Amino acid sequence: MYNAVDPWSAVLVKDVISGFIITHTQGKYKSALDVGCGEGTLTRTLSDISESYTGIDISEEALARAREAHKDNPIVEFKNLDFDRAAEIPKKFDLLCFSFTLDYLGFQKYPEKFTENLFQLISHCAENHCDVFIFNPVYNDKNLEDLQKYFFIFKNFGFHPRRNEILELEGMKLACAWLVKR
């Protein structure tokens, strides 16, 4: 996918997602984990509200672009990691961000493995007090059902939805969610 620059057209929704994050941020976070950071579309926003930022992605090509774009930001680091290797991250975070990633991590095909991997990520990476932002495209009612399933999984880990809305922009629907664990 990353043979093309911005294969997800993330730049089209960057301002909407950034606005949602900034509107619902409560103070400055110690550390942010951007799961599936891609080319670093949200890196500036998340690093502006955090003391440190870590972006993980499976695509080294995307990470190379992210590193180049954010090479002058001293609090930013990128790691070539798949979703199921969260145990390799040596610290915990008080902000987790999943932007256009949950749909691509295998929930539909492998719900048990997806849930197990998400549990490992949350239990290894999330602080006791943690915020989660989820952004997913909505193409049909099934996507909304999947979003509710994600909420159910996070609820089992102590997270509660604080804000959930569907935004429409340029003919596309975007589900935006803010969950908290206190």
Backbone bond lengths (Angstrom), bond angles and torsions (degrees), N, CA, C in turn:
res aa  C-N    CA-C-N  psi(-1)  N-CA   C-N-CA  omega(-1)  CA-C   N-CA-C  phi
1 M - - - 1.453 - - 1.523 111.84 -
2 Y 1.322 117.16 -36.35 1.463 119.12 -174.24 1.526 113.55 -83.78
3 N 1.340 117.59 13.82 1.462 119.05 167.13 1.518 108.80 -65.84
4 A 1.321 116.60 -28.33 1.465 122.05 174.99 1.521 108.42 -97.11
5 V 1.319 116.68 143.20 1.461 120.57 176.20 1.529 107.71 -71.32
6 D 1.334 117.08 135.01 1.462 123.97 178.91 1.527 112.29 49.67
7 P 1.344 118.18 60.59 1.460 121.00 -177.09 1.531 113.60 -63.42
8 W 1.316 117.81 -19.33 1.462 121.11 -177.97 1.529 111.75 -95.24
9 S 1.328 116.91 -0.03 1.475 121.85 -175.95 1.523 110.63 55.82
10 A 1.307 115.39 38.30 1.464 121.40 -176.75 1.519 112.12 -63.13
11 V 1.308 116.91 -29.26 1.459 119.73 -178.53 1.535 110.81 -61.68
12 L 1.338 117.14 -26.75 1.469 120.90 179.91 1.524 112.31 -66.21
13 V 1.323 117.25 -31.12 1.464 120.47 -176.67 1.526 112.81 -111.08
14 K 1.316 116.59 1.14 1.467 121.22 -176.66 1.523 112.07 -54.30
15 D 1.332 117.63 -48.44 1.464 120.53 -177.04 1.521 111.88 -64.97
16 V 1.334 117.30 -37.21 1.463 120.99 179.24 1.530 109.78 -66.92
17 I 1.326 116.16 -46.47 1.465 120.31 179.97 1.527 110.26 -64.68
18 S 1.314 116.89 -46.14 1.468 120.31 178.99 1.522 111.15 -59.79
19 G 1.329 116.81 -41.64 1.464 120.97 178.09 1.512 111.93 -62.10
20 F 1.334 117.02 -41.57 1.471 121.32 178.44 1.530 109.88 -62.78
21 I 1.330 116.73 -45.10 1.473 120.87 -179.85 1.526 110.62 -62.23
22 I 1.305 117.07 -49.26 1.468 120.90 -177.10 1.524 111.02 -63.81
23 T 1.330 116.89 -39.32 1.465 120.99 179.63 1.523 111.94 -63.38
24 H 1.333 117.29 -33.49 1.461 120.50 -174.28 1.525 114.07 -106.17
25 T 1.301 116.73 10.12 1.464 120.77 177.87 1.522 109.49 -77.89
26 Q 1.318 115.28 138.28 1.454 120.70 179.23 1.522 109.13 -115.99
27 G 1.315 116.01 85.24 1.456 119.81 -178.63 1.511 111.04 81.55
28 K 1.306 115.40 -169.94 1.465 121.18 -179.29 1.530 109.07 -95.14
29 Y 1.312 115.32 137.28 1.463 121.03 178.38 1.522 109.72 -87.88
30 K 1.335 116.17 153.23 1.466 120.17 174.74 1.523 109.93 -70.95
31 S 1.344 115.42 -47.49 1.464 118.18 -175.37 1.523 110.74 -151.81
32 A 1.335 114.74 139.58 1.462 121.91 -179.04 1.526 109.69 -116.45
33 L 1.333 115.90 137.71 1.459 122.50 173.92 1.522 107.53 -116.22
34 D 1.316 115.97 119.63 1.456 123.62 179.76 1.528 107.17 -103.06
35 V 1.339 116.79 101.47 1.463 122.67 -175.55 1.525 108.77 -83.89
36 G 1.328 115.92 117.16 1.458 120.57 -175.79 1.517 110.50 77.26
37 C 1.325 116.06 48.71 1.467 121.70 -173.12 1.520 113.77 -68.19
38 G 1.334 117.61 -17.96 1.458 120.24 -179.99 1.509 111.62 58.12
39 E 1.317 115.87 -129.10 1.462 122.03 -176.68 1.528 112.76 -85.51
40 G 1.327 117.13 9.45 1.464 120.59 176.81 1.516 113.79 84.43
41 T 1.317 116.39 32.14 1.464 121.10 -177.37 1.523 112.13 -58.63
42 L 1.337 117.44 -38.13 1.467 121.02 -178.04 1.527 113.22 -101.60
43 T 1.308 117.31 5.10 1.459 121.15 -176.00 1.520 112.15 -57.32
44 R 1.313 117.87 -46.87 1.471 120.72 -178.13 1.533 109.76 -60.53
45 T 1.330 117.05 -48.39 1.469 120.83 -178.70 1.523 110.62 -60.44
46 L 1.332 117.14 -49.75 1.464 120.57 -176.69 1.529 112.19 -69.51
47 S 1.317 117.62 -34.97 1.476 118.84 178.72 1.531 111.32 -74.29
48 D 1.325 117.66 -26.87 1.470 120.30 176.51 1.533 112.39 -68.01
49 I 1.330 117.20 -26.66 1.466 120.48 -178.06 1.531 112.36 -105.52
50 S 1.334 116.59 9.88 1.463 121.32 -177.51 1.523 111.00 -133.84
51 E 1.315 115.43 154.23 1.455 120.36 174.74 1.525 111.52 -78.55
52 S 1.340 116.41 -25.84 1.467 120.96 174.42 1.528 108.57 -147.80
53 Y 1.328 115.33 153.03 1.462 122.14 -176.79 1.521 108.58 -135.29
54 T 1.343 115.78 133.65 1.459 122.22 172.95 1.518 108.06 -126.98
55 G 1.313 116.03 125.88 1.458 121.54 175.22 1.514 108.85 -110.86
56 I 1.338 116.57 131.96 1.464 119.92 176.46 1.522 108.72 -120.12
57 D 1.329 114.41 144.68 1.457 120.63 177.08 1.518 108.39 -158.24
58 I 1.317 115.84 156.22 1.460 120.76 179.40 1.525 111.83 -82.87
59 S 1.328 117.55 -20.42 1.464 121.75 -176.07 1.529 111.60 -92.49
60 E 1.317 115.86 111.03 1.467 120.02 177.10 1.520 110.52 -65.48
61 E 1.324 117.25 -32.13 1.466 120.56 178.21 1.528 110.94 -62.86
62 A 1.327 116.72 -44.38 1.470 120.61 177.27 1.523 110.39 -64.34
63 L 1.322 116.78 -42.14 1.462 120.59 -179.51 1.532 111.91 -65.03
64 A 1.308 117.42 -34.85 1.465 119.98 176.75 1.526 110.27 -61.34
65 R 1.329 116.84 -41.18 1.463 120.33 177.19 1.527 110.95 -66.46
66 A 1.332 115.87 -40.70 1.469 119.85 178.87 1.526 110.84 -63.67
67 R 1.326 116.46 -44.67 1.470 119.95 179.18 1.530 111.42 -60.67
68 E 1.301 116.24 -41.94 1.464 120.02 179.40 1.526 110.86 -64.87
69 A 1.324 116.72 -43.56 1.467 121.01 -177.59 1.528 112.46 -67.53
70 H 1.334 117.46 -26.74 1.468 120.74 -174.49 1.534 112.38 -121.68
71 K 1.321 116.44 25.79 1.472 120.50 -175.26 1.517 113.65 -64.43
72 D 1.320 118.25 -21.49 1.460 120.73 -178.88 1.529 113.72 -93.57
73 N 1.308 117.23 3.80 1.464 120.97 -179.28 1.532 108.67 -98.16
74 P 1.332 118.42 107.95 1.467 121.30 -173.24 1.528 115.42 -70.00
75 I 1.326 118.64 -15.83 1.472 119.00 -178.28 1.532 112.55 -95.32
76 V 1.326 116.82 3.27 1.463 122.01 -174.57 1.520 110.79 -101.55
77 E 1.346 115.66 134.85 1.458 120.76 171.42 1.526 108.75 -139.14
78 F 1.320 115.44 148.61 1.460 121.90 179.64 1.517 108.89 -124.45
79 K 1.331 115.30 140.07 1.467 120.57 -179.80 1.522 109.39 -129.17
80 N 1.329 115.05 138.21 1.455 121.46 176.09 1.529 107.81 -85.16
81 L 1.330 115.10 91.96 1.467 121.57 -177.86 1.510 110.33 -137.72
82 D 1.305 115.43 142.87 1.447 121.29 171.40 1.527 108.14 -85.18
83 F 1.285 115.65 159.21 1.463 125.35 -179.80 1.530 112.31 -51.00
84 D 1.317 117.39 -38.68 1.467 120.38 -174.73 1.525 113.36 -85.38
85 R 1.325 117.89 8.64 1.466 120.86 179.23 1.526 111.61 -114.52
86 A 1.304 116.97 31.91 1.465 121.83 -177.24 1.522 112.72 -61.13
87 A 1.318 117.26 -26.76 1.468 120.20 -179.29 1.531 111.98 -62.68
88 E 1.325 117.75 -16.39 1.459 121.54 178.69 1.526 112.50 -79.90
89 I 1.327 117.07 -7.24 1.457 120.85 178.41 1.528 107.44 -86.65
90 P 1.330 118.23 121.84 1.462 120.67 -169.77 1.529 116.90 -83.25
91 K 1.335 118.44 10.62 1.463 117.87 -179.55 1.512 111.00 -146.92
92 K 1.335 115.34 173.39 1.462 121.88 177.81 1.518 109.02 -105.06
93 F 1.335 114.93 160.08 1.458 121.84 -175.50 1.525 110.09 -128.61
94 D 1.329 116.09 148.16 1.461 119.40 175.08 1.531 111.83 -103.27
95 L 1.338 116.44 6.62 1.460 121.91 173.45 1.524 108.46 -144.56
96 L 1.328 116.11 124.23 1.461 122.32 174.77 1.520 107.82 -117.92
97 C 1.323 116.57 138.90 1.459 121.03 179.47 1.527 109.36 -129.32
98 F 1.323 116.01 128.83 1.462 123.73 176.21 1.526 107.04 -121.44
99 S 1.317 117.28 93.50 1.454 120.92 -178.23 1.526 109.45 -105.42
100 F 1.321 115.87 108.39 1.466 122.69 179.98 1.526 111.68 62.03
101 T 1.330 117.66 28.36 1.470 119.09 -176.87 1.516 114.31 -112.16
102 L 1.318 119.17 -36.31 1.464 119.61 -173.69 1.528 111.93 -59.43
103 D 1.313 117.50 -36.60 1.465 120.30 179.13 1.523 112.88 -65.12
104 Y 1.324 117.27 -20.30 1.460 120.17 -175.65 1.529 113.04 -103.90
105 L 1.316 116.90 7.46 1.459 119.70 -175.19 1.523 113.67 -101.64
106 G 1.315 117.70 9.69 1.452 119.76 169.85 1.501 117.52 99.52
107 F 1.342 119.35 10.91 1.456 119.79 -177.94 1.522 112.02 -59.88
108 Q 1.336 117.16 -43.67 1.454 120.36 -175.58 1.524 111.81 -65.39
109 K 1.335 117.91 -41.42 1.464 121.20 -177.96 1.521 113.07 -83.88
110 Y 1.326 116.64 -38.76 1.463 121.35 -173.07 1.523 110.44 -132.90
111 P 1.340 118.21 69.30 1.473 119.53 -173.87 1.530 114.53 -60.59
112 E 1.329 118.28 -36.20 1.464 119.78 -179.27 1.532 110.65 -68.53
113 K 1.332 116.50 -45.34 1.463 120.92 -179.99 1.534 110.28 -65.70
114 F 1.341 116.26 -41.58 1.464 120.67 177.33 1.528 109.93 -58.36
115 T 1.328 116.43 -48.58 1.463 120.78 -178.42 1.524 110.63 -62.62
116 E 1.330 116.59 -41.91 1.471 120.59 178.01 1.531 110.68 -62.23
117 N 1.332 117.54 -44.68 1.463 120.86 -179.95 1.524 111.51 -65.79
118 L 1.329 116.43 -40.80 1.457 119.83 178.32 1.529 110.07 -64.94
119 F 1.330 117.36 -40.05 1.459 121.02 176.11 1.528 110.58 -59.72
120 Q 1.341 116.89 -45.36 1.463 120.76 179.29 1.525 111.33 -61.23
121 L 1.330 115.95 -43.26 1.459 119.81 179.96 1.521 110.40 -62.73
122 I 1.321 116.56 -48.59 1.462 120.23 -177.42 1.531 110.85 -65.82
123 S 1.324 117.02 -46.28 1.465 118.76 -177.36 1.524 111.61 -67.54
124 H 1.315 118.13 -30.47 1.461 120.37 -179.85 1.530 112.85 -86.52
125 C 1.339 117.00 -32.41 1.472 119.80 -169.35 1.523 115.35 -108.88
126 A 1.328 119.53 -21.29 1.466 120.75 -173.82 1.527 111.69 -91.23
127 E 1.327 114.82 130.42 1.463 120.84 172.40 1.531 109.12 -66.25
128 N 1.334 116.78 166.17 1.466 120.78 176.58 1.525 111.81 -60.48
129 H 1.315 116.76 -36.46 1.461 122.46 174.47 1.520 105.96 -108.51
130 C 1.321 115.93 111.93 1.457 119.45 -171.88 1.529 110.35 -147.18
131 D 1.314 116.27 143.48 1.457 122.29 172.21 1.517 108.63 -107.61
132 V 1.327 115.80 147.67 1.462 121.99 176.78 1.515 108.29 -129.03
133 F 1.316 115.36 133.01 1.460 121.42 171.76 1.523 107.86 -113.11
134 I 1.341 115.42 131.48 1.458 121.86 177.77 1.523 107.91 -124.27
135 F 1.324 115.58 131.55 1.461 121.75 176.01 1.518 107.94 -130.14
136 N 1.323 115.93 123.82 1.457 121.23 -178.02 1.516 110.42 -136.08
137 P 1.326 116.74 142.03 1.463 118.28 172.56 1.523 109.73 -70.14
138 V 1.314 116.53 148.83 1.466 121.48 177.57 1.523 107.17 -121.09
139 Y 1.310 115.45 111.10 1.461 120.57 179.39 1.528 111.79 -103.06
140 N 1.330 116.16 -28.17 1.464 120.46 -178.08 1.529 109.17 -159.06
141 D 1.323 116.44 179.88 1.467 120.94 -178.05 1.524 112.43 -62.25
142 K 1.333 118.52 -29.63 1.466 120.89 179.27 1.526 110.30 -61.62
143 N 1.342 117.19 -37.75 1.466 119.64 177.77 1.519 111.16 -61.84
144 L 1.337 117.17 -37.19 1.467 120.01 177.62 1.519 110.73 -68.12
145 E 1.340 117.30 -37.66 1.467 120.46 175.85 1.529 110.45 -62.78
146 D 1.325 116.37 -42.58 1.469 120.31 178.57 1.519 110.65 -61.34
147 L 1.321 116.57 -40.81 1.458 120.32 178.93 1.529 110.79 -60.07
148 Q 1.327 116.98 -41.87 1.459 120.83 177.11 1.530 110.88 -63.13
149 K 1.333 117.24 -35.84 1.471 120.88 177.07 1.529 110.28 -65.82
150 Y 1.326 117.23 -39.57 1.467 119.85 177.22 1.524 109.88 -62.13
151 F 1.340 116.30 -43.72 1.465 120.26 178.67 1.521 110.21 -58.74
152 F 1.327 117.13 -42.00 1.461 121.54 179.96 1.529 110.20 -61.67
153 I 1.330 116.61 -43.40 1.465 120.21 178.75 1.529 110.05 -61.57
154 F 1.332 116.98 -48.03 1.462 119.92 179.90 1.525 111.45 -63.45
155 K 1.326 117.12 -35.61 1.472 120.33 179.39 1.529 110.32 -62.00
156 N 1.325 116.93 -36.18 1.465 120.35 177.04 1.523 112.29 -63.60
157 F 1.314 117.48 -18.47 1.456 122.19 178.69 1.517 111.88 -102.16
158 G 1.338 117.44 12.00 1.459 121.08 175.45 1.515 115.71 93.78
159 F 1.321 118.07 5.61 1.464 121.52 178.77 1.521 110.34 -90.63
160 H 1.315 115.47 145.23 1.463 121.33 178.80 1.526 109.28 -128.80
161 P 1.331 116.70 135.58 1.472 118.53 177.52 1.522 110.98 -63.47
162 R 1.302 116.56 129.80 1.453 121.95 176.82 1.527 109.63 -101.92
163 R 1.334 116.21 -36.67 1.467 121.41 -179.48 1.523 108.30 -151.27
164 N 1.329 116.54 136.79 1.451 122.21 -179.82 1.515 107.34 -146.30
165 E 1.315 117.11 123.84 1.456 119.06 178.50 1.520 110.52 -149.07
166 I 1.321 115.22 154.35 1.453 122.64 175.40 1.520 106.99 -104.78
167 L 1.318 116.40 122.02 1.460 121.58 178.88 1.522 108.56 -108.35
168 E 1.317 115.35 143.30 1.449 120.02 176.95 1.516 109.31 -112.85
169 L 1.332 115.77 131.65 1.450 120.29 177.60 1.521 109.78 -151.07
170 E 1.293 114.97 133.09 1.456 122.42 177.56 1.526 112.53 46.56
171 G 1.339 116.29 47.45 1.460 121.42 177.38 1.510 114.91 74.47
172 M 1.310 117.90 8.92 1.462 121.98 -178.55 1.525 109.20 -121.23
173 K 1.319 116.14 146.08 1.460 120.91 174.57 1.518 108.54 -105.91
174 L 1.319 115.06 139.95 1.451 121.84 -178.24 1.519 109.08 -130.61
175 A 1.331 115.91 123.01 1.461 120.78 175.28 1.518 108.52 -86.32
176 C 1.314 116.31 126.45 1.462 122.70 179.62 1.519 108.38 -120.03
177 A 1.308 117.16 128.82 1.456 120.23 -177.98 1.525 110.41 -137.63
178 W 1.320 114.12 143.23 1.457 122.02 175.51 1.525 106.33 -125.22
179 L 1.325 116.34 120.98 1.454 122.93 179.40 1.517 108.48 -118.93
180 V 1.333 116.10 149.89 1.458 120.39 -179.17 1.514 110.53 -132.28
181 K 1.323 115.21 150.24 1.447 122.70 173.29 1.513 106.81 -129.28
182 R 1.304 116.63 117.83 1.467 121.09 -176.51 1.501 110.18 -124.89
